[in-house]
Amino acid sequence: GILWYQGESDDVLGCQYLYENMLKGLIGDWRILWNDQTLPFLVVQLPGWEGWITTEGSDFPMLRHCQELVANQDDHVHLCSISDAGEQYDIHPKNKKVVGHRLALLALGHVYEQAVLCDAPAVENVHRNADLITVSFKHADGGLLVDGTEIEALEVYSEEAAIPFKVQVSGEKLLIRLLNEELNDIQISFAWKQYYHVNLYNQNGIPAIPFQLKVPDK
């Protein structure tokens, strides 16, 4: 199998969206070379980062999104979340152990077929009832956990303007209470930035995947 941690050099203005097909092409080529059409690829999703020496980030959110799309479309590609390990001014996170540990969990679960919670929490669905928005997660068996007093990197918008809200964890769900239930055209953004810090985890200490959601109107 392949452990794949790459993408920083593809943060080229206007070209980030090409990464999905580029990664698919590479995976396909390598499977041909290894004569194994189910060759596993464990892909590390790029963490938060803003600048490094004279280099500034452009659109890491799109690269992360492309990595997630590839994993979602291929049963033998799996996404490794290190969204709590990024460093704002260093493109190379210093905490290497957490990367290896989470890749090992993915290998144990998906390659060696052991019963272990190895995937990062990811949005499964969202619905709204008046002022209450419920965001449900998969890979959150036993409930979500917050490291701290409040969930970081979470924003709610209406017509692109930030709006006030309250949020709490309930099992495998986020319950987001709008302070103005008359608003529509609601969007939720979680860690959809160049740099962020995620403190929302599953029971095995794996941080949630960044997401953007359009919420159905009430």
N, C-alpha and C positions, 0 to 999 in steps of 0.2 A: 504493500500500500504506500501511498504518497502523503506526506505531511507538507502542506502548501501554505507558506506565509509570504505573501508578495502582493504588490499592488501600488506601493508608494510611488514608484517611478511612472505609473500610468495616470497620475494626477495631473494631466495636461489639459489646460482650459479648452473646453468644447469637445474633448475626446473621451471623457470618463465613461460615457454611456456605451462605448465600444467594448468595455471590459467584459461584459457578459458573454458576448460571442467569442471574444479572444480566449477566455478561460475555457469555454466549451470546446473550442477548437483544440487547445492544448491537451485537454483531458482525452479527447477522442484520438488524437495522434499518439499519445503515450500508451493508450490501451491497445492500439494497433501494434506498436513496437513491442510491447510486453505480451502480445497475443492473449489478452485478457480483457474482455468487454465488461467485466464487473470489477476491474481494478479500483479499490477504494481510494478516494481523495478526501482528506480531512483538511478543510480550508479554514484558516484563521481569519476571522473578520477583523479588518483594520480597526485599531482602537482610536480613541480621541487624540488629536494632536493639532497644534496651531502653527508653530514655526520652529525652525531649526537652522542655526547659523544664519545664512543669508536667504534661506528658502522659506516660503510661506505656503501653507496649504491652500488649495483652490476648491475642490469639491470631493472630499472624502465621503460625505454622505452618499453620493451616487455610486462610488466604488463599493461601499459596504452593501448598498442595495443590490448591485449587480452580483456580488458574491452570494448574497442570500437567495437571489433568483436562481442561480445555478444549482445551489444545494436543494432548493425546493423542487426542481425539475428532474433530478437524477437520484434514484434510490441508493446509489453508491457514492454520493457526495454528501458530506456532512459538515455543518458549520460550527466552528469553535469560537465561542464568545470570550473575548478578553476586554470587554467594554468598561471594566473597572481598573484596568492596568495601564492605560495610556498616560503619557506625560505631556503637559502642555507645550513645553519648549524642547522636547527631545523626540525625534522621530523613531528612536530605538528605545522602547520601554526597558527599564532596568530589571524588572521582575520577570526573569525568564522561567523560573520554576512554575509559576501559575500557568504559563502557556503549555509547558510540557505535561503538567498534571491534567489539564482539561483535554488535551489531545489524547492522552492515555485513556481517559474515561471514554472518549468517543470510540477509540479502538476496542476497548473492552466490550462496550455495548453493541457496536454495529459490526465489527469484524469478528470478534470472538464470541459474540452472541451471549454475553453474560447479562444477567438481570440487574442493571445498574442505571440510575438516573444520570444520563450523560449529555443530554441536549439542553440548550439554553431555553429559558422561557420565551415564547413567541406568541404574538396575538393570534387567537383563533377566530374570534368574532367580536362584534361590538353592536350594542343596541341602546336605544334611548327610550325612557318613559318619563315624559314631562321634564323635570329638572335633573333626573338621574340618568347618567350614562354608565353602562356596565361594559367593561372591557374584559373578556375572558381569555385566559392563556392556556396553551398546551405546554407540556413538559414542566408542569408546576405541581406535580403530585405531592399531596400533603400541605399545599398552600405556599403562597409567596411570602418572602421575608424582606424587611427593609432594614438596612444597616444605618441606623440613625433615627431621628425624630420625624423626618419628612422625606418624601420621594423627590430625588433630585432629577433635573433635566426634563421635567414634565411641564408642558405648556398647553394651554387651551386657547383657541382663537375663534372669533366670529368675524367673517369678512376681513380676514387678515389682521384684525386688531386683537391683542391679548385681552382676555376677559378673566375676572376673578372666579375661583372655584375652590372647593374643598375635596380632598381625596382620602380614601382609606382602603386598606387591603381587607378583603373578605375571602379567605380560602384561596382559590385559584383565580380570583377576579380583582380588578380595580374598580371601586365605586367612586365615580366622579360626580360631585353635586355642584350644579351650576347655581350661582347666586342670582342669576336672572333667567328664569325658565322661559321667557318670551323670545329669547334669541334663537335664531336658526343659522344655517350654514356654518355648523360647528366643525372644527378640525382639531385633532389632537396631535401633538408632536412630542416624541420622546427620544432624546439624545440624537436628534436629527440636526447635528451641527458639526463643524469641523472638530471642535474640542468639547468634551463633556466629561462628566463623571457619573457612572451608573451605580446606584446602591440598592437596586431591586434584584433579588435573587430567588432561585428555587431552593429546595431543602438541601441540595448537594453543593450549595455555594457557587452556582453558576449564574452570572449576571444576564439580565434580559437583553434581547435583541432590540436595537433602535427601530422605531416605526413612525410612520405618518398615517393618520386615519381621517377619513371624512365620515362624520357621524350622520346617520339618517335623521332627517328632521322629525320632530315630535309629531 
